[in-house]
Amino acid sequence: MLLSALVSSKRNNSPLIALFQEYSAYPDVLYNVWKQLFHVAMSLQPAGQRPNETFIRNFMDLIDKFPLPKPNRDNRYEPEFLQPLCGNKGK
């Protein structure tokens, strides 16, 4: 629901996306944003219609603010990246 509002085609949501960027530090949030983003975007566009400029701007801004993590030289992610927002530590 939140992603649907952020990539809306009705208004520019750059300020809201910038506020939501704070949560990009958590891997579970990043995972769910990337997992759901395509499906949310496709469900918001009527079949056969091209997206408008506002939708494209919101979509690209969200992609820009939520980068994919980059592994280190050993193809492993840094330990600080692996700390989830939700969950029990040590379990």
Secondary structure, DSSP 8 states (H G I E B T S, - for coil): -HHHHHT-SSS--HHHHHHHGGGGGSHHHHHHHHHHHHHHHHHHS-TT----HHHHHHHHHHHHHS------TTS---GGGG--SSS-TT-
